[in-house]
Amino acid sequence: MMLTQRAPTCPNIGIPGKKCGTIILTAEELNCCRDAVLMQFCANKLDKKDFFGKSDPFLVFYRSNEDGSFTICHKTEVVKNTLNPVWQAFKISVRALCNGDYDRTIKVEVYDWDRDGSHDFIGEFTTSYRELSRGQSQFNVYEVVNPKKKGKKKKYTNSGTVTLLSFLVETEVSFLDYIKGGTQINFTVAIDFTASNGNPAQPTSLHYMNPYQLNAYGMALKAVGEIVQDYDSDKMFPALGFGAKLPPDGRISHEFALNGNPQNPYCDGIEGVMEAYYRSLKSVQLYGPTNFAPVINHVARYASSVKDGSQYFVLLIVTDGVISDMAQTKESIVNASKLPMSIIIVGVGPAEFDAMVELDGDDVRVSSRGKYAERDIVQFVPFRDYIDRSGNHILSMARLAKDVLAEIPEQFLSYMRARGIKPSPAPPPYTPPTHVLQTQI
């Protein structure tokens, strides 16, 4: 049984002495149904509403609530100048359509679109998920009725018909379904050792080796690392540095192992990464330029060898945001977007992070040489937004965790969906063997 809770009507307070309307909050417990349905509709002989043309019809779907009210849950696109439109197929979750209640009324209204927003009502009909699930048949041809016309005209039958063309049910799978099914998440950490961070011996440096408290990189590494390590099955992290001169010969490297072992760059947990980071600070010389492409390509090499969905790779780059190889980095991201990998960039320090925001690709998808990334795989997090003015304390670990991991599940799912990879079934829970006590007679 589902409960509907209605909050008291709250006055909307605005200009003193004036009524600004009211807000009514209605809550309904969500059903745990995880199905989604792909549907397509067409219509025939709809009423002509436009003076100079036919009609520009679109559909509006409403879910009925337990208190008898209706809530819009989907609008189709507008099909211009036709009385016999065919709308594009659309996907909607069964929770949004009827909250998992197959017999709950679904109301559909048909409108003629007008540029000024005063869309003309053509008519309506009602159905239910159970009826729609019969698919294309005589049961799913609906008369579109305008109640006002029906009341005025005795010979009125309908304002056209709407027909269901297809109905396909899909079960939505979640990120955790893959994890339960055995998909391994592999995190790699890459740290910016370029001279733009400042001399580690100076208190103004983001890499300042303070014996009493964590520096900016240490804080970001520890905070973000503790968030992501819960998703890494073996808690062993390859840890890389870039942009430094290495001992003994002073060669510049954009892809070196923090623990000094290129054959086995793995560190034990985030604490192991922190130890390797501080050891590296004492031995390498901060230099430059700031090249991201080598560490992205490093992880991409591993990701390209495991495309069956059994493993997914996440690269965590901690940087001060000054980037030298933007063109090469964009090309690396476009290539990596085809692979099972994501990139989290954590920006430390006060610099402007315009380049990092561009790589994030939320507003404009990253492109290189005319090719766009197959999917968005970069998440940028400016660390300064999560620490207090002194720079010593994190204001909210929960908010930091949420924003660091905000896009990973959807990026992960977009790869799996594009490749048609389904999660493996979760193994049955372990039950200890029962020892039967045998007695000899």
C-alpha positions in Angstrom: 0.0 0.0 0.0 1.3 3.4 -1.0 0.7 6.5 1.1 0.1 10.0 -0.2 1.0 12.8 2.1 -0.3 16.3 1.6 1.5 19.1 3.3 -0.5 22.1 4.6 -0.9 24.9 2.0 2.0 27.4 2.5 1.6 31.1 1.7 4.1 32.4 -0.8 5.6 35.4 0.9 6.9 38.2 -1.3 5.8 41.8 -1.5 4.4 42.9 1.9 0.7 43.4 1.9 0.2 41.5 -1.4 -1.0 37.9 -1.9 1.6 36.1 -4.0 -0.2 32.8 -4.3 0.3 29.5 -2.5 2.4 26.4 -2.9 0.9 23.0 -2.2 3.3 20.1 -1.7 2.0 16.6 -2.4 4.3 13.5 -1.9 3.8 10.0 -2.9 6.0 7.0 -2.1 7.8 5.8 -5.2 7.4 2.3 -6.3 10.6 0.3 -6.7 9.7 -0.7 -10.3 12.8 -0.3 -12.5 11.2 -1.0 -15.9 11.2 1.6 -18.7 9.0 1.5 -21.8 9.7 2.6 -25.4 6.5 3.7 -27.1 5.6 5.3 -30.4 2.3 6.8 -31.5 0.6 8.2 -34.6 -2.7 9.9 -35.2 -5.3 10.1 -38.0 -7.8 12.7 -39.1 -7.2 15.2 -36.3 -9.2 18.4 -36.2 -7.9 21.2 -38.3 -7.0 24.2 -36.1 -4.9 26.5 -38.1 -6.5 29.1 -40.4 -3.7 29.0 -43.0 -2.6 25.4 -42.6 -3.7 22.1 -41.0 -2.5 21.6 -37.4 0.9 21.2 -35.7 0.0 18.4 -33.2 1.8 17.2 -30.1 0.8 14.9 -27.2 0.9 15.5 -23.5 0.9 12.5 -21.1 -0.4 12.8 -17.5 0.1 10.4 -14.7 -2.9 10.2 -12.3 -2.1 10.6 -8.6 -3.7 8.9 -5.6 -5.7 12.0 -4.8 -7.3 12.1 -8.2 -5.1 14.9 -9.6 -2.9 14.6 -12.7 0.8 15.4 -13.2 2.5 15.9 -16.6 5.0 13.2 -17.2 5.9 13.5 -20.9 5.4 15.8 -23.9 6.1 14.6 -27.5 7.7 16.8 -30.1 5.5 18.9 -32.4 4.9 17.6 -35.9 4.2 20.5 -38.2 1.3 21.0 -40.7 -0.4 17.6 -40.7 -3.6 16.0 -39.4 -2.0 12.5 -39.6 1.2 12.9 -37.5 3.7 10.2 -36.7 5.6 11.1 -33.5 9.1 9.8 -32.7 9.4 6.9 -30.3 10.2 7.9 -26.7 11.4 6.2 -23.6 9.8 6.8 -20.2 10.2 5.0 -16.9 7.2 3.0 -15.6 7.5 4.9 -12.3 7.1 8.2 -14.1 4.2 6.9 -16.2 2.1 5.2 -13.5 4.4 4.7 -10.5 4.4 1.0 -11.2 0.6 0.7 -10.9 -0.4 -1.0 -14.1 -4.1 -0.1 -13.8 -3.7 3.5 -12.9 -5.3 6.0 -15.4 -3.0 7.6 -17.9 -4.5 10.7 -19.5 -3.3 11.9 -23.0 -4.2 15.3 -24.4 -3.7 16.3 -28.0 -2.8 19.9 -28.8 -2.2 22.1 -31.9 1.0 24.0 -31.3 0.9 27.8 -31.6 4.0 30.1 -31.6 2.6 32.4 -28.9 2.1 29.5 -26.5 -1.7 29.5 -26.6 -1.8 26.0 -27.9 -5.3 24.9 -29.1 -6.8 21.8 -27.4 -7.9 19.2 -29.9 -9.1 16.5 -27.6 -8.1 13.8 -25.1 -8.3 10.1 -24.2 -7.4 7.8 -21.3 -5.6 4.5 -21.1 -3.5 2.5 -18.7 -0.2 0.7 -18.7 -2.0 -2.6 -18.8 -3.9 -1.6 -21.9 -0.8 -0.1 -23.6 1.1 -3.3 -22.9 -1.1 -5.2 -25.3 1.0 -3.4 -28.0 -0.2 -2.6 -31.5 -3.8 -3.9 -31.8 -7.4 -2.8 -32.1 -7.4 -2.2 -28.4 -4.8 0.5 -28.7 -6.6 2.8 -31.2 -8.1 5.7 -29.2 -10.8 8.2 -30.1 -9.6 11.7 -29.4 -12.6 13.5 -27.8 -13.2 17.2 -27.1 -15.8 17.3 -24.2 -17.0 20.8 -25.2 -17.6 19.7 -28.8 -19.3 16.6 -27.6 -21.7 18.6 -25.4 -22.6 21.0 -28.1 -22.9 18.8 -31.2 -25.2 15.8 -31.3 -23.6 14.2 -34.3 -20.0 14.7 -32.9 -18.1 11.4 -32.7 -14.4 12.4 -32.3 -11.6 14.8 -33.2 -9.5 12.0 -34.8 -7.8 8.9 -33.5 -4.4 8.1 -31.9 -2.9 4.7 -32.5 -0.1 3.0 -30.5 2.5 1.8 -33.1 4.9 0.0 -30.7 5.5 -0.8 -27.1 8.7 -2.3 -25.8 9.6 -2.9 -22.1 13.2 -2.6 -20.9 14.5 -3.2 -17.4 16.8 -0.3 -16.4 20.0 -1.6 -14.9 22.1 0.5 -12.4 25.8 1.0 -11.8 25.5 -1.2 -8.7 24.1 -4.1 -10.7 27.4 -4.2 -12.6 29.4 -4.0 -9.4 27.4 -6.8 -7.8 27.9 -8.8 -11.0 31.7 -8.6 -10.6 32.8 -5.6 -12.7 36.1 -4.3 -11.3 36.7 -0.5 -10.9 40.4 0.4 -11.3 41.5 3.8 -10.1 44.8 5.4 -11.2 46.1 8.6 -9.6 48.2 11.2 -11.5 49.8 14.2 -9.7 51.0 17.4 -11.3 54.7 18.1 -10.4 55.2 21.2 -12.6 57.0 24.3 -11.5 53.8 26.4 -11.7 52.8 24.9 -8.3 55.7 26.8 -6.6 58.9 25.7 -4.8 57.9 22.9 -2.3 60.3 24.6 0.2 58.2 27.8 0.2 54.9 28.1 2.3 53.2 29.6 -0.8 53.7 26.4 -2.8 50.8 24.1 -3.3 53.4 21.3 -2.8 54.8 22.9 0.4 56.3 20.2 2.6 54.8 21.3 5.9 55.6 18.9 8.8 52.5 19.8 10.7 49.7 19.7 8.2 48.7 18.5 4.8 49.5 20.7 1.8 46.9 21.5 -0.9 47.7 18.4 -2.9 47.8 16.2 0.2 44.4 17.4 1.3 42.9 16.9 -2.1 44.5 13.4 -2.5 43.4 12.2 0.9 39.9 13.6 0.7 39.1 12.5 -2.9 41.1 9.3 -2.6 39.2 8.1 0.5 36.0 8.7 -1.5 37.0 6.7 -4.6 38.9 3.9 -2.9 35.6 2.3 -1.7 34.8 1.5 -5.3 38.2 -0.1 -6.1 38.1 -3.8 -5.3 41.7 -4.4 -4.4 42.6 -0.9 -3.0 45.8 -1.0 -5.0 46.4 2.2 -7.0 48.9 2.8 -9.8 50.2 6.3 -8.8 51.9 8.5 -11.4 53.5 11.9 -11.5 54.0 14.2 -14.5 56.0 17.4 -15.3 59.2 16.7 -13.2 62.9 16.2 -13.7 63.9 12.7 -12.3 67.1 11.6 -10.6 69.8 10.7 -11.3 70.2 12.3 -14.8 67.5 15.0 -14.6 65.4 13.7 -17.5 61.9 15.3 -17.8 59.0 12.8 -17.4 55.3 13.2 -17.9 54.5 9.6 -16.8 56.6 8.4 -13.9 55.8 6.0 -11.0 55.6 7.8 -7.7 57.0 4.7 -5.9 60.0 4.7 -8.3 59.1 1.3 -9.8 57.7 1.7 -13.3 57.2 -2.1 -13.6 54.9 -2.1 -10.5 53.6 1.5 -9.8 50.9 0.2 -7.4 50.5 1.8 -4.0 48.6 0.2 -1.1 45.5 2.3 -0.5 45.4 6.1 -0.4 47.9 6.1 2.5 50.3 4.3 0.2 49.8 6.9 -2.5 50.3 9.7 0.1 53.6 8.1 1.2 54.9 7.7 -2.4 53.8 11.4 -3.1 55.8 12.8 -0.2 58.9 10.6 -1.1 58.7 11.9 -4.7 58.6 15.5 -3.6 62.0 15.0 -1.8 63.7 13.4 -4.9 62.3 15.0 -8.1 62.6 18.6 -9.3 59.4 20.4 -10.2 59.6 21.4 -13.9 57.3 21.3 -16.9 55.5 21.7 -19.2 52.1 20.5 -17.9 51.2 17.6 -20.3 48.0 15.6 -19.5 48.0 13.4 -22.6 50.7 11.0 -21.5 48.9 9.9 -18.3 45.6 9.7 -20.1 47.2 7.5 -22.8 48.8 5.4 -20.1 45.4 4.4 -18.6 43.9 4.2 -22.1 46.4 1.5 -23.0 45.1 -0.7 -20.1 41.4 0.1 -20.8 41.8 -0.8 -24.5 42.8 -4.3 -23.6 39.6 -5.0 -21.5 36.5 -4.0 -23.4 34.1 -6.8 -22.3 32.7 -4.9 -19.3 34.6 -6.9 -16.7 36.7 -3.8 -15.8 36.3 -0.1 -15.9 39.2 2.4 -15.4 39.1 5.8 -13.7 42.0 8.3 -13.9 42.2 10.8 -11.1 44.3 13.8 -12.1 45.2 16.3 -9.3 46.6 19.6 -10.9 46.9 23.3 -10.4 45.1 23.8 -13.8 47.8 25.2 -16.0 47.9 23.0 -19.1 50.4 23.0 -22.0 49.2 20.3 -24.3 45.5 21.2 -24.8 45.3 19.9 -28.4 47.0 16.5 -27.6 44.8 16.2 -24.4 41.6 16.8 -26.3 42.7 14.1 -28.9 43.5 11.7 -26.0 40.0 12.3 -24.5 38.2 11.8 -27.8 40.1 8.5 -28.3 39.5 7.4 -24.6 35.8 8.1 -24.9 35.5 4.9 -26.9 37.1 2.9 -24.0 35.8 1.8 -20.6 37.3 4.7 -18.7 36.5 8.1 -17.1 38.7 11.0 -15.9 38.2 13.0 -12.7 40.2 16.2 -12.7 40.6 17.9 -9.3 41.9 21.4 -9.5 43.9 22.7 -6.5 44.9 26.3 -5.8 43.5 29.7 -6.8 44.1 29.6 -10.6 41.4 30.1 -13.2 40.3 26.7 -14.4 38.8 27.6 -17.8 40.8 24.9 -19.6 39.6 22.3 -17.1 35.9 23.4 -17.5 36.4 23.1 -21.3 37.7 19.5 -20.9 34.7 18.7 -18.6 32.5 18.9 -21.7 29.2 19.4 -19.9 28.3 22.4 -22.0 30.2 21.6 -25.3 31.4 18.0 -26.0 35.2 17.8 -26.3 36.3 17.5 -29.9 39.6 17.1 -31.8 40.3 17.4 -35.5 36.6 17.6 -36.3 35.8 14.4 -34.2 33.6 14.7 -31.1 34.0 12.5 -28.1 31.7 9.5 -28.3 30.5 10.3 -24.7 31.4 12.8 -21.9 34.1 11.1 -19.8 35.6 14.0 -17.8 34.4 15.4 -14.5 36.1 18.6 -13.2 36.0 19.5 -9.5 37.6 22.8 -8.2 38.8 21.7 -4.7 38.8 25.3 -3.4 35.0 25.3 -3.5 35.0 22.6 -0.7 37.5 24.1 1.8 37.2 27.0 4.3 39.0 30.3 4.0 42.1 29.1 5.9 42.4 26.3 3.3 42.9 23.8 6.1 39.5 22.2 6.6 37.0 20.6 4.2 33.5 22.2 4.6 31.5 19.1 3.6 32.9 15.7 2.8 29.5 14.6 1.8 29.1 17.3 -0.8 32.7 16.7 -2.1 32.0 13.0 -2.4 28.7 13.6 -4.3 30.4 16.0 -6.8 33.5 13.9 -7.3 31.4 10.8 -8.2 28.5 12.7 -9.7 29.1 11.7 -13.3 30.9 8.4 -13.0 27.8 6.1 -12.8 26.2 7.6 -15.9 29.5 7.6 -17.8 30.0 4.0 -16.8 26.4 3.1 -17.9 26.7 5.0 -21.2 29.7 2.8 -22.1 27.9 -0.4 -21.2 24.7 0.6 -23.0 26.6 1.6 -26.2 28.3 -1.8 -26.2 25.2 -3.8 -25.3 27.0 -5.2 -22.2 24.6 -6.5 -19.6 25.6 -7.0 -15.9 26.5 -10.5 -14.9 24.1 -12.0 -12.3 25.2 -11.4 -8.7 26.6 -14.5 -7.0 24.4 -16.0 -4.4 25.2 -14.9 -0.8 27.8 -17.0 1.0 26.3 -19.5 3.4 28.8 -21.3 5.7 28.7 -25.1 5.3 26.7 -26.9 8.0 28.6 -29.7 9.7 26.5 -32.8 10.3 27.5 -34.6 13.5 27.7 -38.3 12.8 27.7 -40.8 15.7 28.8 -44.4 15.4 26.7 -47.0 17.0 
